[in-house]
Amino acid sequence: HPTQKPLPLIKSLIEKHTNPGDLVLDTFAGSGTTGVACYELNRRFILIEQEEKYCNIISERLNKIQNLQYIK
């Protein structure tokens, strides 16, 4: 079942409870919001998702933000 969470909320939680370079594990990755937050906050991450549909979404999101980083 969908449990959408806004990126600012996830970023806030990660920033408060981890340090740059820490490893964050999300065992129900969904669309990859945790990974995006970690990438933007300089945390390493492992995302686990069993549905291929969501794995594709995660891949697209992470590729997009990584490409934007190189353009800036």
VODRENTOR-575125 format. One record per atom (N, C-alpha, C, CB): residue number from 1; residue in one letter; atom name; x, y, z. Coordinates in steps of 0.05 Angstrom, whole numbers, plus 5000, padded with zeros to 4 digits. Glycine has a CB too. Example, Ala and Ser with C-alpha at 12.3 -4.5 7.8 and 13.67 -1.06 7.14 Angstrom:
2
<node><k>1</k><r>A</r><a>N</a><east>5264</east><north>4886</north><up>5156</up></node>
<node><k>1</k><r>A</r><a>CA</a><east>5246</east><north>4910</north><up>5156</up></node>
<node><k>1</k><r>A</r><a>C</a><east>5264</east><north>4934</north><up>5156</up></node>
<node><k>1</k><r>A</r><a>CB</a><east>5226</east><north>4911</north><up>5181</up></node>
<node><k>2</k><r>S</r><a>N</a><east>5257</east><north>4955</north><up>5142</up></node>
<node><k>2</k><r>S</r><a>CA</a><east>5273</east><north>4979</north><up>5143</up></node>
<node><k>2</k><r>S</r><a>C</a><east>5258</east><north>5001</north><up>5157</up></node>
<node><k>2</k><r>S</r><a>CB</a><east>5282</east><north>4988</north><up>5114</up></node>
This chain:
72
<node><k>1</k><r>H</r><a>N</a><east>5017</east><north>4976</north><up>5000</up></node>
<node><k>1</k><r>H</r><a>CA</a><east>5000</east><north>5000</north><up>5000</up></node>
<node><k>1</k><r>H</r><a>C</a><east>5017</east><north>5025</north><up>5000</up></node>
<node><k>1</k><r>H</r><a>CB</a><east>4981</east><north>5000</north><up>5024</up></node>
<node><k>2</k><r>P</r><a>N</a><east>5009</east><north>5045</north><up>4986</up></node>
<node><k>2</k><r>P</r><a>CA</a><east>5025</east><north>5070</north><up>4984</up></node>
<node><k>2</k><r>P</r><a>C</a><east>5027</east><north>5084</north><up>5011</up></node>
<node><k>2</k><r>P</r><a>CB</a><east>5014</east><north>5088</north><up>4963</up></node>
<node><k>3</k><r>T</r><a>N</a><east>5051</east><north>5093</north><up>5017</up></node>
<node><k>3</k><r>T</r><a>CA</a><east>5055</east><north>5109</north><up>5041</up></node>
<node><k>3</k><r>T</r><a>C</a><east>5073</east><north>5132</north><up>5034</up></node>
<node><k>3</k><r>T</r><a>CB</a><east>5067</east><north>5092</north><up>5065</up></node>
<node><k>4</k><r>Q</r><a>N</a><east>5063</east><north>5150</north><up>5019</up></node>
<node><k>4</k><r>Q</r><a>CA</a><east>5079</east><north>5173</north><up>5009</up></node>
<node><k>4</k><r>Q</r><a>C</a><east>5088</east><north>5191</north><up>5032</up></node>
<node><k>4</k><r>Q</r><a>CB</a><east>5063</east><north>5189</north><up>4988</up></node>
<node><k>5</k><r>K</r><a>N</a><east>5113</east><north>5199</north><up>5030</up></node>
<node><k>5</k><r>K</r><a>CA</a><east>5124</east><north>5217</north><up>5049</up></node>
<node><k>5</k><r>K</r><a>C</a><east>5139</east><north>5239</north><up>5034</up></node>
<node><k>5</k><r>K</r><a>CB</a><east>5143</east><north>5202</north><up>5069</up></node>
<node><k>6</k><r>P</r><a>N</a><east>5136</east><north>5264</north><up>5043</up></node>
<node><k>6</k><r>P</r><a>CA</a><east>5149</east><north>5286</north><up>5029</up></node>
<node><k>6</k><r>P</r><a>C</a><east>5179</east><north>5286</north><up>5033</up></node>
<node><k>6</k><r>P</r><a>CB</a><east>5137</east><north>5312</north><up>5037</up></node>
<node><k>7</k><r>L</r><a>N</a><east>5193</east><north>5293</north><up>5012</up></node>
<node><k>7</k><r>L</r><a>CA</a><east>5223</east><north>5294</north><up>5013</up></node>
<node><k>7</k><r>L</r><a>C</a><east>5233</east><north>5312</north><up>5036</up></node>
<node><k>7</k><r>L</r><a>CB</a><east>5233</east><north>5304</north><up>4987</up></node>
<node><k>8</k><r>P</r><a>N</a><east>5221</east><north>5335</north><up>5041</up></node>
<node><k>8</k><r>P</r><a>CA</a><east>5231</east><north>5352</north><up>5064</up></node>
<node><k>8</k><r>P</r><a>C</a><east>5229</east><north>5337</north><up>5091</up></node>
<node><k>8</k><r>P</r><a>CB</a><east>5216</east><north>5378</north><up>5065</up></node>
<node><k>9</k><r>L</r><a>N</a><east>5209</east><north>5322</north><up>5095</up></node>
<node><k>9</k><r>L</r><a>CA</a><east>5206</east><north>5307</north><up>5120</up></node>
<node><k>9</k><r>L</r><a>C</a><east>5228</east><north>5286</north><up>5123</up></node>
<node><k>9</k><r>L</r><a>CB</a><east>5178</east><north>5293</north><up>5122</up></node>
<node><k>10</k><r>I</r><a>N</a><east>5232</east><north>5271</north><up>5102</up></node>
<node><k>10</k><r>I</r><a>CA</a><east>5253</east><north>5250</north><up>5103</up></node>
<node><k>10</k><r>I</r><a>C</a><east>5280</east><north>5262</north><up>5106</up></node>
<node><k>10</k><r>I</r><a>CB</a><east>5252</east><north>5232</north><up>5077</up></node>
<node><k>11</k><r>K</r><a>N</a><east>5286</east><north>5284</north><up>5092</up></node>
<node><k>11</k><r>K</r><a>CA</a><east>5311</east><north>5298</north><up>5094</up></node>
<node><k>11</k><r>K</r><a>C</a><east>5316</east><north>5307</north><up>5123</up></node>
<node><k>11</k><r>K</r><a>CB</a><east>5313</east><north>5322</north><up>5075</up></node>
<node><k>12</k><r>S</r><a>N</a><east>5295</east><north>5318</north><up>5135</up></node>
<node><k>12</k><r>S</r><a>CA</a><east>5297</east><north>5328</north><up>5163</up></node>
<node><k>12</k><r>S</r><a>C</a><east>5304</east><north>5305</north><up>5182</up></node>
<node><k>12</k><r>S</r><a>CB</a><east>5271</east><north>5341</north><up>5171</up></node>
<node><k>13</k><r>L</r><a>N</a><east>5291</east><north>5282</north><up>5179</up></node>
<node><k>13</k><r>L</r><a>CA</a><east>5296</east><north>5259</north><up>5196</up></node>
<node><k>13</k><r>L</r><a>C</a><east>5324</east><north>5249</north><up>5192</up></node>
<node><k>13</k><r>L</r><a>CB</a><east>5276</east><north>5237</north><up>5190</up></node>
<node><k>14</k><r>I</r><a>N</a><east>5333</east><north>5247</north><up>5168</up></node>
<node><k>14</k><r>I</r><a>CA</a><east>5360</east><north>5236</north><up>5162</up></node>
<node><k>14</k><r>I</r><a>C</a><east>5381</east><north>5256</north><up>5173</up></node>
<node><k>14</k><r>I</r><a>CB</a><east>5364</east><north>5232</north><up>5132</up></node>
<node><k>15</k><r>E</r><a>N</a><east>5376</east><north>5281</north><up>5169</up></node>
<node><k>15</k><r>E</r><a>CA</a><east>5396</east><north>5301</north><up>5178</up></node>
<node><k>15</k><r>E</r><a>C</a><east>5399</east><north>5301</north><up>5208</up></node>
<node><k>15</k><r>E</r><a>CB</a><east>5388</east><north>5329</north><up>5168</up></node>
<node><k>16</k><r>K</r><a>N</a><east>5376</east><north>5297</north><up>5222</up></node>
<node><k>16</k><r>K</r><a>CA</a><east>5376</east><north>5298</north><up>5252</up></node>
<node><k>16</k><r>K</r><a>C</a><east>5388</east><north>5273</north><up>5264</up></node>
<node><k>16</k><r>K</r><a>CB</a><east>5348</east><north>5302</north><up>5262</up></node>
<node><k>17</k><r>H</r><a>N</a><east>5386</east><north>5250</north><up>5250</up></node>
<node><k>17</k><r>H</r><a>CA</a><east>5393</east><north>5225</north><up>5262</up></node>
<node><k>17</k><r>H</r><a>C</a><east>5418</east><north>5211</north><up>5250</up></node>
<node><k>17</k><r>H</r><a>CB</a><east>5370</east><north>5206</north><up>5261</up></node>
<node><k>18</k><r>T</r><a>N</a><east>5431</east><north>5224</north><up>5231</up></node>
<node><k>18</k><r>T</r><a>CA</a><east>5455</east><north>5213</north><up>5219</up></node>
<node><k>18</k><r>T</r><a>C</a><east>5475</east><north>5235</north><up>5214</up></node>
<node><k>18</k><r>T</r><a>CB</a><east>5448</east><north>5198</north><up>5192</up></node>
<node><k>19</k><r>N</r><a>N</a><east>5499</east><north>5227</north><up>5207</up></node>
<node><k>19</k><r>N</r><a>CA</a><east>5520</east><north>5245</north><up>5201</up></node>
<node><k>19</k><r>N</r><a>C</a><east>5528</east><north>5241</north><up>5172</up></node>
<node><k>19</k><r>N</r><a>CB</a><east>5545</east><north>5242</north><up>5220</up></node>
<node><k>20</k><r>P</r><a>N</a><east>5540</east><north>5262</north><up>5159</up></node>
<node><k>20</k><r>P</r><a>CA</a><east>5550</east><north>5259</north><up>5132</up></node>
<node><k>20</k><r>P</r><a>C</a><east>5568</east><north>5234</north><up>5130</up></node>
<node><k>20</k><r>P</r><a>CB</a><east>5565</east><north>5284</north><up>5122</up></node>
<node><k>21</k><r>G</r><a>N</a><east>5564</east><north>5218</north><up>5109</up></node>
<node><k>21</k><r>G</r><a>CA</a><east>5580</east><north>5194</north><up>5105</up></node>
<node><k>21</k><r>G</r><a>C</a><east>5568</east><north>5169</north><up>5118</up></node>
<node><k>21</k><r>G</r><a>CB</a><east>5607</east><north>5198</north><up>5116</up></node>
<node><k>22</k><r>D</r><a>N</a><east>5548</east><north>5172</north><up>5136</up></node>
<node><k>22</k><r>D</r><a>CA</a><east>5535</east><north>5149</north><up>5148</up></node>
<node><k>22</k><r>D</r><a>C</a><east>5520</east><north>5133</north><up>5127</up></node>
<node><k>22</k><r>D</r><a>CB</a><east>5516</east><north>5158</north><up>5170</up></node>
<node><k>23</k><r>L</r><a>N</a><east>5515</east><north>5108</north><up>5133</up></node>
<node><k>23</k><r>L</r><a>CA</a><east>5500</east><north>5090</north><up>5116</up></node>
<node><k>23</k><r>L</r><a>C</a><east>5471</east><north>5087</north><up>5125</up></node>
<node><k>23</k><r>L</r><a>CB</a><east>5514</east><north>5062</north><up>5114</up></node>
<node><k>24</k><r>V</r><a>N</a><east>5452</east><north>5092</north><up>5108</up></node>
<node><k>24</k><r>V</r><a>CA</a><east>5424</east><north>5091</north><up>5114</up></node>
<node><k>24</k><r>V</r><a>C</a><east>5412</east><north>5067</north><up>5099</up></node>
<node><k>24</k><r>V</r><a>CB</a><east>5409</east><north>5117</north><up>5108</up></node>
<node><k>25</k><r>L</r><a>N</a><east>5397</east><north>5050</north><up>5112</up></node>
<node><k>25</k><r>L</r><a>CA</a><east>5383</east><north>5027</north><up>5100</up></node>
<node><k>25</k><r>L</r><a>C</a><east>5353</east><north>5032</north><up>5099</up></node>
<node><k>25</k><r>L</r><a>CB</a><east>5390</east><north>5001</north><up>5115</up></node>
<node><k>26</k><r>D</r><a>N</a><east>5341</east><north>5030</north><up>5076</up></node>
<node><k>26</k><r>D</r><a>CA</a><east>5312</east><north>5032</north><up>5073</up></node>
<node><k>26</k><r>D</r><a>C</a><east>5303</east><north>5006</north><up>5060</up></node>
<node><k>26</k><r>D</r><a>CB</a><east>5304</east><north>5057</north><up>5055</up></node>
<node><k>27</k><r>T</r><a>N</a><east>5290</east><north>4989</north><up>5076</up></node>
<node><k>27</k><r>T</r><a>CA</a><east>5282</east><north>4962</north><up>5067</up></node>
<node><k>27</k><r>T</r><a>C</a><east>5255</east><north>4962</north><up>5052</up></node>
<node><k>27</k><r>T</r><a>CB</a><east>5280</east><north>4943</north><up>5090</up></node>
<node><k>28</k><r>F</r><a>N</a><east>5242</east><north>4984</north><up>5051</up></node>
<node><k>28</k><r>F</r><a>CA</a><east>5217</east><north>4987</north><up>5036</up></node>
<node><k>28</k><r>F</r><a>C</a><east>5219</east><north>5013</north><up>5020</up></node>
<node><k>28</k><r>F</r><a>CB</a><east>5192</east><north>4987</north><up>5054</up></node>
<node><k>29</k><r>A</r><a>N</a><east>5236</east><north>5013</north><up>5000</up></node>
<node><k>29</k><r>A</r><a>CA</a><east>5244</east><north>5038</north><up>4986</up></node>
<node><k>29</k><r>A</r><a>C</a><east>5223</east><north>5052</north><up>4971</up></node>
<node><k>29</k><r>A</r><a>CB</a><east>5267</east><north>5032</north><up>4968</up></node>
<node><k>30</k><r>G</r><a>N</a><east>5203</east><north>5038</north><up>4961</up></node>
<node><k>30</k><r>G</r><a>CA</a><east>5182</east><north>5052</north><up>4946</up></node>
<node><k>30</k><r>G</r><a>C</a><east>5193</east><north>5066</north><up>4922</up></node>
<node><k>30</k><r>G</r><a>CB</a><east>5166</east><north>5071</north><up>4964</up></node>
<node><k>31</k><r>S</r><a>N</a><east>5188</east><north>5093</north><up>4921</up></node>
<node><k>31</k><r>S</r><a>CA</a><east>5198</east><north>5108</north><up>4898</up></node>
<node><k>31</k><r>S</r><a>C</a><east>5225</east><north>5120</north><up>4902</up></node>
<node><k>31</k><r>S</r><a>CB</a><east>5178</east><north>5130</north><up>4891</up></node>
<node><k>32</k><r>G</r><a>N</a><east>5238</east><north>5114</north><up>4925</up></node>
<node><k>32</k><r>G</r><a>CA</a><east>5266</east><north>5122</north><up>4929</up></node>
<node><k>32</k><r>G</r><a>C</a><east>5271</east><north>5148</north><up>4943</up></node>
<node><k>32</k><r>G</r><a>CB</a><east>5279</east><north>5122</north><up>4904</up></node>
<node><k>33</k><r>T</r><a>N</a><east>5251</east><north>5159</north><up>4957</up></node>
<node><k>33</k><r>T</r><a>CA</a><east>5253</east><north>5185</north><up>4970</up></node>
<node><k>33</k><r>T</r><a>C</a><east>5277</east><north>5185</north><up>4990</up></node>
<node><k>33</k><r>T</r><a>CB</a><east>5228</east><north>5192</north><up>4984</up></node>
<node><k>34</k><r>T</r><a>N</a><east>5280</east><north>5163</north><up>5004</up></node>
<node><k>34</k><r>T</r><a>CA</a><east>5303</east><north>5161</north><up>5023</up></node>
<node><k>34</k><r>T</r><a>C</a><east>5329</east><north>5164</north><up>5008</up></node>
<node><k>34</k><r>T</r><a>CB</a><east>5301</east><north>5135</north><up>5039</up></node>
<node><k>35</k><r>G</r><a>N</a><east>5332</east><north>5151</north><up>4986</up></node>
<node><k>35</k><r>G</r><a>CA</a><east>5356</east><north>5152</north><up>4970</up></node>
<node><k>35</k><r>G</r><a>C</a><east>5362</east><north>5180</north><up>4960</up></node>
<node><k>35</k><r>G</r><a>CB</a><east>5355</east><north>5133</north><up>4947</up></node>
<node><k>36</k><r>V</r><a>N</a><east>5341</east><north>5194</north><up>4951</up></node>
<node><k>36</k><r>V</r><a>CA</a><east>5344</east><north>5222</north><up>4942</up></node>
<node><k>36</k><r>V</r><a>C</a><east>5354</east><north>5239</north><up>4965</up></node>
<node><k>36</k><r>V</r><a>CB</a><east>5318</east><north>5232</north><up>4930</up></node>
<node><k>37</k><r>A</r><a>N</a><east>5341</east><north>5236</north><up>4988</up></node>
<node><k>37</k><r>A</r><a>CA</a><east>5348</east><north>5252</north><up>5011</up></node>
<node><k>37</k><r>A</r><a>C</a><east>5377</east><north>5247</north><up>5019</up></node>
<node><k>37</k><r>A</r><a>CB</a><east>5330</east><north>5246</north><up>5035</up></node>
<node><k>38</k><r>C</r><a>N</a><east>5385</east><north>5222</north><up>5020</up></node>
<node><k>38</k><r>C</r><a>CA</a><east>5412</east><north>5214</north><up>5027</up></node>
<node><k>38</k><r>C</r><a>C</a><east>5432</east><north>5226</north><up>5007</up></node>
<node><k>38</k><r>C</r><a>CB</a><east>5415</east><north>5184</north><up>5028</up></node>
<node><k>39</k><r>Y</r><a>N</a><east>5426</east><north>5224</north><up>4982</up></node>
<node><k>39</k><r>Y</r><a>CA</a><east>5444</east><north>5235</north><up>4961</up></node>
<node><k>39</k><r>Y</r><a>C</a><east>5448</east><north>5265</north><up>4966</up></node>
<node><k>39</k><r>Y</r><a>CB</a><east>5433</east><north>5230</north><up>4933</up></node>
<node><k>40</k><r>E</r><a>N</a><east>5426</east><north>5279</north><up>4971</up></node>
<node><k>40</k><r>E</r><a>CA</a><east>5428</east><north>5308</north><up>4975</up></node>
<node><k>40</k><r>E</r><a>C</a><east>5442</east><north>5316</north><up>5001</up></node>
<node><k>40</k><r>E</r><a>CB</a><east>5400</east><north>5320</north><up>4974</up></node>
<node><k>41</k><r>L</r><a>N</a><east>5442</east><north>5298</north><up>5021</up></node>
<node><k>41</k><r>L</r><a>CA</a><east>5454</east><north>5303</north><up>5047</up></node>
<node><k>41</k><r>L</r><a>C</a><east>5481</east><north>5290</north><up>5050</up></node>
<node><k>41</k><r>L</r><a>CB</a><east>5435</east><north>5295</north><up>5069</up></node>
<node><k>42</k><r>N</r><a>N</a><east>5492</east><north>5279</north><up>5029</up></node>
<node><k>42</k><r>N</r><a>CA</a><east>5518</east><north>5266</north><up>5030</up></node>
<node><k>42</k><r>N</r><a>C</a><east>5519</east><north>5242</north><up>5050</up></node>
<node><k>42</k><r>N</r><a>CB</a><east>5539</east><north>5286</north><up>5039</up></node>
<node><k>43</k><r>R</r><a>N</a><east>5498</east><north>5226</north><up>5048</up></node>
<node><k>43</k><r>R</r><a>CA</a><east>5497</east><north>5200</north><up>5063</up></node>
<node><k>43</k><r>R</r><a>C</a><east>5498</east><north>5178</north><up>5043</up></node>
<node><k>43</k><r>R</r><a>CB</a><east>5472</east><north>5198</north><up>5081</up></node>
<node><k>44</k><r>R</r><a>N</a><east>5510</east><north>5156</north><up>5050</up></node>
<node><k>44</k><r>R</r><a>CA</a><east>5509</east><north>5132</north><up>5033</up></node>
<node><k>44</k><r>R</r><a>C</a><east>5483</east><north>5118</north><up>5039</up></node>
<node><k>44</k><r>R</r><a>CB</a><east>5534</east><north>5113</north><up>5039</up></node>
<node><k>45</k><r>F</r><a>N</a><east>5473</east><north>5101</north><up>5020</up></node>
<node><k>45</k><r>F</r><a>CA</a><east>5447</east><north>5089</north><up>5025</up></node>
<node><k>45</k><r>F</r><a>C</a><east>5445</east><north>5062</north><up>5010</up></node>
<node><k>45</k><r>F</r><a>CB</a><east>5425</east><north>5107</north><up>5016</up></node>
<node><k>46</k><r>I</r><a>N</a><east>5429</east><north>5045</north><up>5022</up></node>
<node><k>46</k><r>I</r><a>CA</a><east>5421</east><north>5020</north><up>5010</up></node>
<node><k>46</k><r>I</r><a>C</a><east>5391</east><north>5020</north><up>5009</up></node>
<node><k>46</k><r>I</r><a>CB</a><east>5432</east><north>4995</north><up>5026</up></node>
<node><k>47</k><r>L</r><a>N</a><east>5380</east><north>5016</north><up>4985</up></node>
<node><k>47</k><r>L</r><a>CA</a><east>5351</east><north>5015</north><up>4982</up></node>
<node><k>47</k><r>L</r><a>C</a><east>5343</east><north>4987</north><up>4973</up></node>
<node><k>47</k><r>L</r><a>CB</a><east>5341</east><north>5036</north><up>4961</up></node>
<node><k>48</k><r>I</r><a>N</a><east>5322</east><north>4977</north><up>4986</up></node>
<node><k>48</k><r>I</r><a>CA</a><east>5312</east><north>4950</north><up>4979</up></node>
<node><k>48</k><r>I</r><a>C</a><east>5282</east><north>4953</north><up>4971</up></node>
<node><k>48</k><r>I</r><a>CB</a><east>5315</east><north>4930</north><up>5003</up></node>
<node><k>49</k><r>E</r><a>N</a><east>5276</east><north>4944</north><up>4947</up></node>
<node><k>49</k><r>E</r><a>CA</a><east>5248</east><north>4945</north><up>4937</up></node>
<node><k>49</k><r>E</r><a>C</a><east>5244</east><north>4920</north><up>4920</up></node>
<node><k>49</k><r>E</r><a>CB</a><east>5243</east><north>4971</north><up>4921</up></node>
<node><k>50</k><r>Q</r><a>N</a><east>5222</east><north>4906</north><up>4925</up></node>
<node><k>50</k><r>Q</r><a>CA</a><east>5218</east><north>4881</north><up>4910</up></node>
<node><k>50</k><r>Q</r><a>C</a><east>5202</east><north>4885</north><up>4884</up></node>
<node><k>50</k><r>Q</r><a>CB</a><east>5203</east><north>4862</north><up>4927</up></node>
<node><k>51</k><r>E</r><a>N</a><east>5187</east><north>4907</north><up>4881</up></node>
<node><k>51</k><r>E</r><a>CA</a><east>5171</east><north>4911</north><up>4857</up></node>
<node><k>51</k><r>E</r><a>C</a><east>5187</east><north>4925</north><up>4836</up></node>
<node><k>51</k><r>E</r><a>CB</a><east>5145</east><north>4927</north><up>4864</up></node>
<node><k>52</k><r>E</r><a>N</a><east>5189</east><north>4913</north><up>4813</up></node>
<node><k>52</k><r>E</r><a>CA</a><east>5204</east><north>4924</north><up>4791</up></node>
<node><k>52</k><r>E</r><a>C</a><east>5195</east><north>4952</north><up>4783</up></node>
<node><k>52</k><r>E</r><a>CB</a><east>5203</east><north>4905</north><up>4767</up></node>
<node><k>53</k><r>K</r><a>N</a><east>5170</east><north>4956</north><up>4783</up></node>
<node><k>53</k><r>K</r><a>CA</a><east>5158</east><north>4982</north><up>4776</up></node>
<node><k>53</k><r>K</r><a>C</a><east>5171</east><north>5004</north><up>4793</up></node>
<node><k>53</k><r>K</r><a>CB</a><east>5128</east><north>4983</north><up>4781</up></node>
<node><k>54</k><r>Y</r><a>N</a><east>5174</east><north>5000</north><up>4819</up></node>
<node><k>54</k><r>Y</r><a>CA</a><east>5186</east><north>5020</north><up>4837</up></node>
<node><k>54</k><r>Y</r><a>C</a><east>5216</east><north>5021</north><up>4834</up></node>
<node><k>54</k><r>Y</r><a>CB</a><east>5179</east><north>5014</north><up>4866</up></node>
<node><k>55</k><r>C</r><a>N</a><east>5229</east><north>4999</north><up>4828</up></node>
<node><k>55</k><r>C</r><a>CA</a><east>5258</east><north>4999</north><up>4822</up></node>
<node><k>55</k><r>C</r><a>C</a><east>5264</east><north>5017</north><up>4798</up></node>
<node><k>55</k><r>C</r><a>CB</a><east>5268</east><north>4970</north><up>4817</up></node>
<node><k>56</k><r>N</r><a>N</a><east>5247</east><north>5016</north><up>4778</up></node>
<node><k>56</k><r>N</r><a>CA</a><east>5251</east><north>5032</north><up>4755</up></node>
<node><k>56</k><r>N</r><a>C</a><east>5247</east><north>5062</north><up>4762</up></node>
<node><k>56</k><r>N</r><a>CB</a><east>5231</east><north>5025</north><up>4733</up></node>
<node><k>57</k><r>I</r><a>N</a><east>5228</east><north>5068</north><up>4778</up></node>
<node><k>57</k><r>I</r><a>CA</a><east>5224</east><north>5096</north><up>4787</up></node>
<node><k>57</k><r>I</r><a>C</a><east>5248</east><north>5106</north><up>4803</up></node>
<node><k>57</k><r>I</r><a>CB</a><east>5198</east><north>5098</north><up>4805</up></node>
<node><k>58</k><r>I</r><a>N</a><east>5258</east><north>5089</north><up>4821</up></node>
<node><k>58</k><r>I</r><a>CA</a><east>5282</east><north>5096</north><up>4836</up></node>
<node><k>58</k><r>I</r><a>C</a><east>5305</east><north>5102</north><up>4818</up></node>
<node><k>58</k><r>I</r><a>CB</a><east>5289</east><north>5074</north><up>4856</up></node>
<node><k>59</k><r>S</r><a>N</a><east>5310</east><north>5085</north><up>4799</up></node>
<node><k>59</k><r>S</r><a>CA</a><east>5332</east><north>5088</north><up>4780</up></node>
<node><k>59</k><r>S</r><a>C</a><east>5330</east><north>5115</north><up>4765</up></node>
<node><k>59</k><r>S</r><a>CB</a><east>5333</east><north>5065</north><up>4761</up></node>
<node><k>60</k><r>E</r><a>N</a><east>5306</east><north>5121</north><up>4755</up></node>
<node><k>60</k><r>E</r><a>CA</a><east>5301</east><north>5145</north><up>4740</up></node>
<node><k>60</k><r>E</r><a>C</a><east>5306</east><north>5170</north><up>4758</up></node>
<node><k>60</k><r>E</r><a>CB</a><east>5273</east><north>5146</north><up>4729</up></node>
<node><k>61</k><r>R</r><a>N</a><east>5296</east><north>5169</north><up>4783</up></node>
<node><k>61</k><r>R</r><a>CA</a><east>5299</east><north>5192</north><up>4801</up></node>
<node><k>61</k><r>R</r><a>C</a><east>5329</east><north>5197</north><up>4808</up></node>
<node><k>61</k><r>R</r><a>CB</a><east>5284</east><north>5187</north><up>4827</up></node>
<node><k>62</k><r>L</r><a>N</a><east>5343</east><north>5176</north><up>4814</up></node>
<node><k>62</k><r>L</r><a>CA</a><east>5371</east><north>5179</north><up>4822</up></node>
<node><k>62</k><r>L</r><a>C</a><east>5388</east><north>5187</north><up>4798</up></node>
<node><k>62</k><r>L</r><a>CB</a><east>5382</east><north>5153</north><up>4833</up></node>
<node><k>63</k><r>N</r><a>N</a><east>5383</east><north>5176</north><up>4774</up></node>
<node><k>63</k><r>N</r><a>CA</a><east>5397</east><north>5185</north><up>4750</up></node>
<node><k>63</k><r>N</r><a>C</a><east>5393</east><north>5214</north><up>4744</up></node>
<node><k>63</k><r>N</r><a>CB</a><east>5389</east><north>5168</north><up>4726</up></node>
<node><k>64</k><r>K</r><a>N</a><east>5368</east><north>5223</north><up>4748</up></node>
<node><k>64</k><r>K</r><a>CA</a><east>5361</east><north>5251</north><up>4742</up></node>
<node><k>64</k><r>K</r><a>C</a><east>5376</east><north>5270</north><up>4761</up></node>
<node><k>64</k><r>K</r><a>CB</a><east>5331</east><north>5255</north><up>4745</up></node>
<node><k>65</k><r>I</r><a>N</a><east>5376</east><north>5264</north><up>4787</up></node>
<node><k>65</k><r>I</r><a>CA</a><east>5390</east><north>5283</north><up>4806</up></node>
<node><k>65</k><r>I</r><a>C</a><east>5420</east><north>5281</north><up>4803</up></node>
<node><k>65</k><r>I</r><a>CB</a><east>5382</east><north>5276</north><up>4835</up></node>
<node><k>66</k><r>Q</r><a>N</a><east>5431</east><north>5258</north><up>4796</up></node>
<node><k>66</k><r>Q</r><a>CA</a><east>5460</east><north>5256</north><up>4791</up></node>
<node><k>66</k><r>Q</r><a>C</a><east>5468</east><north>5273</north><up>4767</up></node>
<node><k>66</k><r>Q</r><a>CB</a><east>5469</east><north>5227</north><up>4788</up></node>
<node><k>67</k><r>N</r><a>N</a><east>5452</east><north>5272</north><up>4746</up></node>
<node><k>67</k><r>N</r><a>CA</a><east>5458</east><north>5287</north><up>4722</up></node>
<node><k>67</k><r>N</r><a>C</a><east>5455</east><north>5317</north><up>4727</up></node>
<node><k>67</k><r>N</r><a>CB</a><east>5439</east><north>5279</north><up>4699</up></node>
<node><k>68</k><r>L</r><a>N</a><east>5436</east><north>5325</north><up>4744</up></node>
<node><k>68</k><r>L</r><a>CA</a><east>5433</east><north>5353</north><up>4751</up></node>
<node><k>68</k><r>L</r><a>C</a><east>5457</east><north>5364</north><up>4766</up></node>
<node><k>68</k><r>L</r><a>CB</a><east>5408</east><north>5358</north><up>4767</up></node>
<node><k>69</k><r>Q</r><a>N</a><east>5469</east><north>5347</north><up>4783</up></node>
<node><k>69</k><r>Q</r><a>CA</a><east>5492</east><north>5354</north><up>4799</up></node>
<node><k>69</k><r>Q</r><a>C</a><east>5515</east><north>5361</north><up>4781</up></node>
<node><k>69</k><r>Q</r><a>CB</a><east>5500</east><north>5332</north><up>4818</up></node>
<node><k>70</k><r>Y</r><a>N</a><east>5518</east><north>5346</north><up>4759</up></node>
<node><k>70</k><r>Y</r><a>CA</a><east>5541</east><north>5351</north><up>4741</up></node>
<node><k>70</k><r>Y</r><a>C</a><east>5537</east><north>5376</north><up>4724</up></node>
<node><k>70</k><r>Y</r><a>CB</a><east>5545</east><north>5327</north><up>4722</up></node>
<node><k>71</k><r>I</r><a>N</a><east>5512</east><north>5384</north><up>4720</up></node>
<node><k>71</k><r>I</r><a>CA</a><east>5506</east><north>5408</north><up>4704</up></node>
<node><k>71</k><r>I</r><a>C</a><east>5512</east><north>5434</north><up>4719</up></node>
<node><k>71</k><r>I</r><a>CB</a><east>5477</east><north>5408</north><up>4694</up></node>
<node><k>72</k><r>K</r><a>N</a><east>5507</east><north>5433</north><up>4745</up></node>
<node><k>72</k><r>K</r><a>CA</a><east>5510</east><north>5458</north><up>4762</up></node>
<node><k>72</k><r>K</r><a>C</a><east>5537</east><north>5469</north><up>4761</up></node>
<node><k>72</k><r>K</r><a>CB</a><east>5502</east><north>5452</north><up>4790</up></node>
